Amino acid sequence: MHKFRHSLILLLFCVILPLSHAAIYQWTDAQGQKHYSDSKQHNATPFNLHQDYSYHGVKKVYDGDTIQLTDGRKIRLLAINTPEVAHARDDAQTGGEVAKKWLIKQLAQTKVRLEFDQEKQDKYHRYLAHIFTEQGVHINLELVRLGYASLNIFPPNLKYVTTLLQAEQAAESQQRGIWAYREYRPKSSAQLTKKNSRGWQRIYGKVLSIKHTRKNVYLQLPDAFSIQINKSHLAYFTKLNELKGQQIEARGWVRRYKQGYSMRVRHTSAIKVL
């Protein structure tokens, strides 16, 4: 129903726009739902009715979530993360080579179309995109559906959040891919050590308190573990205050923080109530 309504709205805009020359704006809410209007709303950006449906050859697959096109552009697949492959100074993480091999196979005999979101490039000058094959396969979504990737939502890039979250929940419940690996089982905050805190983690514990500072909100878990949320992202955590006293699981990257550990999260999809 939502897709039909949005398609109808866009069709009407397509008819009206040539007559009125009015701009169209789009924005995405915290649940990943797209909205369109002919008047600018908060966090809205101009919507280009003439979408780019050109296809590009793939020159190289670096790992499960990063590729290079034949025109030289390096593409980081939006909204997902796959385990790392072996680098000069780092060993491969479990599942990294499997994801890379799957992606190589999928892209071997096809070209890809890029679909950008609010931010077109990251700080490393990689282009951020959802990629689709000539056969219509949404590669980002397939990596999540098959359990080769976990979600990695970076607002304001929220395209396909609802669909991706449903795919991840299904992959996790059916123990596909990374969800079956021992290395990615949840750890309690007490189990964290310098040796086992590398890479993407699943950390669980009871929210003992919620602390507000000028820039951040911290969910305090036992054993000096905190979950950090920048206040610029609070709009994506609508039920944050309800987490106090609850057992939760947080997903992301752990770093040393004061006498313990911390994890920064940017979207509610990174926190699961147990």
C-alpha positions as CSV (number, residue, x, y, z in Angstrom):
1,M,0.0,0.0,0.0
2,H,2.8,2.4,0.9
3,K,4.6,1.7,-2.3
4,F,1.4,2.2,-4.3
5,R,0.7,5.5,-2.6
6,H,4.2,6.8,-3.2
7,S,4.1,5.7,-6.8
8,L,0.8,7.5,-7.3
9,I,2.2,10.7,-5.6
10,L,5.3,10.7,-7.8
11,L,3.1,10.1,-10.9
12,L,1.0,13.1,-10.0
13,F,4.2,15.2,-9.4
14,C,5.5,14.1,-12.8
15,V,2.4,15.4,-14.5
16,I,2.1,18.6,-12.5
17,L,5.8,19.5,-12.4
18,P,6.2,20.5,-16.1
19,L,3.2,22.9,-15.7
20,S,4.2,24.5,-12.4
21,H,8.0,24.1,-12.3
22,A,7.7,23.4,-8.6
23,A,10.4,21.6,-6.7
24,I,9.8,18.2,-5.1
25,Y,11.3,17.3,-1.8
26,Q,11.8,13.9,-0.2
27,W,12.7,12.8,3.3
28,T,12.9,9.5,5.2
29,D,11.6,9.0,8.7
30,A,13.3,7.0,11.5
31,Q,11.6,3.8,10.3
32,G,13.0,4.2,6.8
33,Q,9.6,5.3,5.3
34,K,10.0,7.8,2.4
35,H,7.8,11.0,2.2
36,Y,7.4,13.4,-0.7
37,S,6.1,17.0,-0.8
38,D,6.1,20.1,-3.0
39,S,7.0,22.2,0.1
40,K,10.3,21.8,1.9
41,Q,10.2,19.9,5.2
42,H,12.8,19.4,8.0
43,N,15.7,17.3,6.8
44,A,14.2,17.2,3.3
45,T,16.3,17.2,0.1
46,P,15.4,18.0,-3.5
47,F,14.1,14.9,-5.3
48,N,15.4,14.3,-8.8
49,L,12.6,12.8,-10.9
50,H,15.0,11.8,-13.6
51,Q,16.7,8.9,-11.8
52,D,20.0,7.5,-13.2
53,Y,19.4,4.0,-14.6
54,S,22.7,3.6,-16.3
55,Y,24.7,0.4,-15.6
56,H,28.4,0.1,-14.9
57,G,30.9,-2.6,-15.2
58,V,32.7,-3.9,-12.1
59,K,36.5,-4.0,-12.2
60,K,37.3,-5.3,-8.7
61,V,35.7,-6.8,-5.6
62,Y,37.7,-5.8,-2.5
63,D,35.5,-7.6,0.0
64,G,31.9,-8.3,0.7
65,D,30.8,-4.7,0.9
66,T,33.3,-2.7,-1.3
67,I,33.8,-2.8,-5.1
68,Q,35.5,-0.7,-7.8
69,L,33.7,0.1,-11.1
70,T,35.5,0.1,-14.4
71,D,35.3,3.9,-14.4
72,G,37.6,3.9,-11.3
73,R,35.0,4.8,-8.7
74,K,35.2,2.9,-5.4
75,I,31.8,1.9,-4.1
76,R,31.0,1.2,-0.4
77,L,27.6,-0.7,-0.2
78,L,25.2,1.3,1.9
79,A,23.6,0.1,5.2
80,I,25.5,-3.1,5.6
81,N,28.8,-4.5,6.9
82,T,30.5,-7.8,6.0
83,P,33.4,-9.3,8.0
84,E,36.9,-8.2,7.0
85,V,39.1,-10.2,4.6
86,A,42.8,-10.6,5.1
87,H,44.9,-7.5,4.9
88,A,48.7,-6.9,5.1
89,R,48.6,-6.6,8.9
90,D,45.3,-8.3,9.8
91,D,44.0,-11.8,9.4
92,A,40.6,-12.5,7.8
93,Q,37.5,-12.4,10.1
94,T,35.2,-15.4,10.0
95,G,32.8,-15.1,7.1
96,G,34.8,-12.4,5.2
97,E,36.1,-14.6,2.4
98,V,32.7,-16.3,2.0
99,A,30.9,-12.9,1.5
100,K,33.6,-11.8,-1.0
101,K,33.4,-15.0,-3.0
102,W,29.6,-14.7,-3.2
103,L,29.8,-11.1,-4.4
104,I,32.4,-11.9,-7.0
105,K,30.2,-14.7,-8.4
106,Q,27.1,-12.4,-8.4
107,L,28.8,-9.6,-10.3
108,A,30.9,-11.7,-12.7
109,Q,28.5,-11.6,-15.7
110,T,26.6,-8.4,-15.1
111,K,26.8,-4.7,-14.7
112,V,25.3,-2.7,-11.8
113,R,23.1,0.3,-11.3
114,L,23.9,2.7,-8.4
115,E,21.2,4.1,-6.1
116,F,22.5,6.9,-3.8
117,D,21.0,8.1,-0.6
118,Q,21.4,11.4,1.3
119,E,25.2,11.2,1.5
120,K,27.0,10.4,-1.8
121,Q,30.5,9.9,-0.4
122,D,32.2,9.1,2.9
123,K,35.3,10.6,4.4
124,Y,37.5,8.1,2.5
125,H,36.0,9.5,-0.8
126,R,34.2,6.2,-1.5
127,Y,30.8,6.5,-3.1
128,L,28.0,5.2,-1.0
129,A,25.3,3.3,-2.8
130,H,22.8,0.5,-3.0
131,I,23.7,-1.6,-6.1
132,F,21.3,-3.4,-8.4
133,T,22.3,-5.9,-11.1
134,E,20.9,-5.8,-14.6
135,Q,18.6,-8.7,-13.5
136,G,17.2,-6.5,-10.8
137,V,18.9,-8.1,-7.8
138,H,19.4,-5.7,-4.9
139,I,22.9,-6.8,-3.8
140,N,22.9,-5.0,-0.4
141,L,19.6,-6.7,0.5
142,E,20.7,-10.2,-0.7
143,L,23.9,-10.0,1.4
144,V,21.8,-9.4,4.5
145,R,19.1,-11.9,3.6
146,L,21.7,-14.7,3.2
147,G,23.4,-13.8,6.4
148,Y,26.7,-12.6,4.8
149,A,26.2,-9.1,6.2
150,S,24.8,-7.4,9.2
151,L,23.0,-4.0,9.2
152,N,25.1,-0.9,9.5
153,I,22.8,2.1,9.3
154,F,24.3,5.5,9.1
155,P,21.7,8.3,9.3
156,P,20.6,10.2,7.3
157,N,21.0,7.4,4.8
158,L,17.8,5.4,5.6
159,K,16.7,3.9,2.2
160,Y,15.3,0.4,2.5
161,V,15.8,0.3,6.3
162,T,12.5,-1.5,7.0
163,T,13.2,-4.1,4.3
164,L,16.8,-4.6,5.4
165,L,15.8,-5.0,9.0
166,Q,13.2,-7.6,8.2
167,A,15.8,-9.5,6.1
168,E,18.3,-9.4,9.0
169,Q,15.8,-10.7,11.5
170,A,14.9,-13.6,9.2
171,A,18.6,-14.5,8.6
172,E,19.3,-14.3,12.3
173,S,16.3,-16.4,13.3
174,Q,17.2,-19.1,10.7
175,Q,20.9,-19.0,11.7
176,R,22.2,-18.2,8.2
177,G,25.8,-17.1,7.6
178,I,27.4,-15.0,10.3
179,W,24.5,-15.8,12.7
180,A,25.6,-19.4,12.9
181,Y,29.3,-18.6,13.6
182,R,30.6,-18.9,17.1
183,E,32.7,-15.8,16.7
184,Y,29.6,-13.6,16.4
185,R,27.6,-15.0,19.3
186,P,26.6,-12.3,21.9
187,K,29.1,-11.6,24.7
188,S,28.2,-10.1,28.1
189,S,29.9,-6.8,28.9
190,A,31.9,-8.8,31.5
191,Q,33.4,-11.1,28.9
192,L,35.0,-8.3,26.9
193,T,38.8,-8.3,26.8
194,K,41.5,-6.7,24.7
195,K,41.9,-9.9,22.7
196,N,38.2,-10.6,21.9
197,S,36.9,-7.0,21.3
198,R,38.2,-6.6,17.8
199,G,35.7,-6.2,14.9
200,W,32.0,-6.1,14.9
201,Q,30.5,-7.3,18.2
202,R,27.2,-8.2,19.8
203,I,27.3,-7.1,23.5
204,Y,24.4,-7.7,25.9
205,G,23.7,-6.5,29.4
206,K,21.2,-4.7,31.6
207,V,20.8,-0.9,31.2
208,L,21.7,0.3,34.7
209,S,21.3,4.0,33.9
210,I,20.9,6.6,31.1
211,K,23.4,9.5,31.3
212,H,23.0,12.7,29.4
213,T,25.9,15.0,28.5
214,R,26.1,18.1,26.3
215,K,26.7,16.1,23.1
216,N,25.8,12.5,23.9
217,V,23.5,10.1,25.7
218,Y,25.1,7.0,27.4
219,L,23.4,3.8,28.2
220,Q,25.4,2.4,31.1
221,L,25.7,-1.4,31.3
222,P,27.6,-3.5,33.9
223,D,31.4,-3.8,34.0
224,A,32.1,-0.2,32.8
225,F,30.5,-0.7,29.4
226,S,28.6,2.1,27.8
227,I,26.6,2.6,24.6
228,Q,27.1,6.1,23.1
229,I,24.4,7.9,21.1
230,N,25.2,11.3,19.7
231,K,22.3,13.7,20.4
232,S,22.1,14.5,16.6
233,H,20.8,10.9,16.2
234,L,18.3,10.8,19.1
235,A,15.4,11.2,16.6
236,Y,16.1,7.6,15.6
237,F,15.7,6.3,19.1
238,T,12.1,7.1,19.9
239,K,11.8,4.7,22.9
240,L,15.2,5.3,24.5
241,N,14.0,6.2,28.0
242,E,12.1,2.9,28.2
243,L,15.4,0.9,28.0
244,K,16.4,1.6,31.6
245,G,16.3,-1.6,33.6
246,Q,15.9,-3.8,30.5
247,Q,18.3,-6.4,29.1
248,I,19.5,-5.4,25.6
249,E,21.9,-6.4,22.9
250,A,24.0,-3.7,21.1
251,R,25.7,-4.3,17.8
252,G,28.7,-2.5,16.5
253,W,32.4,-1.8,17.1
254,V,33.9,-1.7,20.5
255,R,36.6,0.7,21.7
256,R,38.4,1.3,24.9
257,Y,36.8,4.0,27.0
258,K,38.2,5.2,30.3
259,Q,38.4,2.1,32.5
260,G,36.1,0.0,30.3
261,Y,34.7,-0.2,26.8
262,S,32.2,1.8,24.7
263,M,30.2,1.3,21.6
264,R,28.8,4.0,19.4
265,V,25.4,3.4,17.8
266,R,23.6,5.6,15.3
267,H,20.2,4.0,14.7
268,T,17.7,1.9,16.7
269,S,18.4,-1.1,14.5
270,A,21.7,-1.5,16.4
271,I,19.9,-2.2,19.7
272,K,17.7,-5.2,20.4
273,V,15.6,-5.6,23.5
274,L,16.0,-9.2,24.9
